[in-house]
């Protein structure tokens, strides 16, 4: 049985979304030019991927002065939140605590990152107020 297509962006689609988040609405040529600053890409490939992103509801297309303007329909924050939530569900059985424990135990976090996490937790605790 075939797996249903994912609504989550692939790595290459995410690269296009990042370009659109950074630039705002852009024509195909501009998207390609920005992507080519990092690596070679074919215009036809980018056009196909923009079409797929449109089908997924992640970008929208409107008429521009010289062709279509492509624009992200989803925010960077919403995309990151959704992808992270699904990742935590798949890999860490829905437990954010397990994710953080993994990062700490693997030594993936610098001292500064650990301090920032502690600070974020402290601020969150203060906003929530004392336990009753």
NUNUNU-310792 format. One line per field, with one value per residue (C-alpha): residue in one letter; residue number from 1; y, z, x. Coordinates in Angstrom, 2 decimals, decimal comma, always signed. Layout:
N
code <- [A; ...]
pos <- [NUM; ...]
north <- [Y; ...]
up <- [Z; ...]
east <- [X; ...]
***
This chain:
132
code <- [X; X; X; X; X; X; X; X; X; X; X; X; X; X; X; X; X; X; X; X; X; X; X; X; X; X; X; X; X; X; X; X; X; X; X; X; X; X; X; X; X; X; X; X; X; X; X; X; X; X; X; X; X; X; X; X; X; X; X; X; X; X; X; X; X; X; X; X; X; X; X; X; X; X; X; X; X; X; X; X; X; X; X; X; X; X; X; X; X; X; X; X; X; X; X; X; X; X; X; X; X; X; X; X; X; X; X; X; X; X; X; X; X; X; X; X; X; X; X; X; X; X; X; X; X; X; X; X; X; X; X; X]
pos <- [1; 2; 3; 4; 5; 6; 7; 8; 9; 10; 11; 12; 13; 14; 15; 16; 17; 18; 19; 20; 21; 22; 23; 24; 25; 26; 27; 28; 29; 30; 31; 32; 33; 34; 35; 36; 37; 38; 39; 40; 41; 42; 43; 44; 45; 46; 47; 48; 49; 50; 51; 52; 53; 54; 55; 56; 57; 58; 59; 60; 61; 62; 63; 64; 65; 66; 67; 68; 69; 70; 71; 72; 73; 74; 75; 76; 77; 78; 79; 80; 81; 82; 83; 84; 85; 86; 87; 88; 89; 90; 91; 92; 93; 94; 95; 96; 97; 98; 99; 100; 101; 102; 103; 104; 105; 106; 107; 108; 109; 110; 111; 112; 113; 114; 115; 116; 117; 118; 119; 120; 121; 122; 123; 124; 125; 126; 127; 128; 129; 130; 131; 132]
north <- [+0,00; +3,38; +5,91; +9,15; +12,14; +14,17; +17,73; +18,39; +20,05; +18,01; +19,40; +20,90; +22,37; +23,84; +25,51; +27,21; +28,24; +29,76; +31,79; +33,06; +33,82; +35,86; +37,68; +37,91; +37,41; +36,59; +35,55; +32,17; +33,75; +35,48; +32,29; +30,43; +33,17; +33,06; +29,26; +29,35; +31,40; +28,13; +25,45; +24,88; +24,34; +23,92; +26,41; +23,61; +21,75; +24,83; +25,48; +21,90; +22,13; +25,42; +23,66; +20,86; +23,39; +25,07; +21,74; +21,19; +24,63; +25,93; +28,64; +30,76; +32,17; +35,52; +37,51; +39,78; +42,36; +39,77; +36,46; +34,71; +35,89; +33,09; +33,69; +31,49; +30,80; +29,47; +31,23; +30,03; +29,64; +27,59; +25,34; +24,79; +24,09; +21,53; +19,78; +19,68; +18,36; +15,54; +14,77; +14,52; +12,27; +9,94; +9,79; +10,53; +9,04; +12,51; +13,51; +16,85; +15,94; +12,93; +15,19; +17,58; +14,69; +13,25; +16,58; +16,96; +13,37; +13,38; +16,52; +18,31; +21,48; +24,06; +25,54; +28,71; +26,73; +24,87; +28,18; +29,59; +26,57; +27,00; +30,69; +29,92; +27,39; +29,90; +32,58; +30,08; +29,04; +32,69; +33,35; +30,28; +31,37; +29,31; +25,80; +25,42]
up <- [+0,00; -1,01; +1,68; +1,35; +0,24; +3,11; +3,68; +5,40; +3,20; +2,08; +2,65; -0,85; -0,47; +2,86; +1,15; -1,24; +1,64; +3,46; +0,35; +0,23; +3,96; +3,56; +0,35; +0,47; -2,75; -5,63; -9,26; -10,29; -11,61; -8,29; -6,30; -8,57; -8,28; -4,48; -4,42; -6,83; -4,30; -2,33; -5,04; -8,71; -9,41; -12,63; -13,22; -14,26; -11,03; -8,93; -10,96; -10,38; -6,66; -6,38; -8,00; -5,45; -2,61; -4,03; -4,07; -0,44; +0,41; +1,55; -1,11; -3,16; -6,64; -7,94; -11,10; -11,11; -13,59; -15,58; -14,52; -11,38; -7,92; -5,41; -1,71; +1,38; +2,77; +6,05; +8,50; +9,41; +13,04; +12,18; +9,87; +12,46; +15,18; +13,09; +11,89; +15,41; +16,90; +14,32; +14,83; +18,60; +18,12; +15,73; +17,35; +21,04; +21,51; +21,93; +24,79; +24,51; +27,75; +25,99; +23,17; +25,60; +27,59; +24,36; +23,40; +26,85; +27,11; +23,59; +24,35; +21,45; +23,47; +24,24; +27,72; +26,43; +24,91; +28,18; +30,06; +27,58; +28,08; +31,86; +31,44; +29,15; +31,65; +34,47; +32,55; +31,64; +35,30; +36,37; +33,78; +34,89; +38,52; +41,68; +41,90; +43,99]
east <- [+0,00; +1,41; +2,12; +0,10; +2,15; +3,58; +2,43; +5,75; +8,39; +11,38; +14,88; +14,97; +11,48; +12,49; +15,44; +13,00; +10,75; +13,74; +14,50; +10,90; +10,86; +14,05; +13,10; +9,33; +7,37; +9,73; +9,67; +11,08; +14,29; +14,94; +14,30; +16,74; +19,37; +19,22; +19,43; +22,40; +24,35; +24,60; +24,59; +23,73; +20,01; +18,04; +15,26; +12,91; +13,57; +12,82; +9,65; +8,51; +9,24; +7,34; +4,37; +4,59; +4,83; +1,72; -0,14; +0,88; -0,51; +2,86; +3,26; +0,91; +1,30; +0,07; +0,57; +3,57; +4,88; +6,89; +5,39; +4,29; +5,24; +5,75; +5,17; +5,25; +1,76; +3,14; +5,40; +8,85; +7,74; +4,63; +6,64; +9,36; +6,79; +4,94; +8,09; +9,54; +6,29; +6,13; +9,84; +9,39; +6,36; +8,20; +11,62; +11,05; +7,57; +6,05; +8,35; +10,14; +11,93; +13,48; +14,66; +16,36; +17,82; +19,22; +20,81; +22,36; +23,61; +25,07; +27,08; +25,37; +24,80; +27,45; +27,70; +26,04; +23,15; +22,62; +22,57; +20,05; +17,78; +17,95; +17,12; +14,16; +12,83; +13,21; +11,30; +8,57; +8,26; +7,94; +5,20; +3,28; +3,38; +3,77; +2,33; -0,81]
***
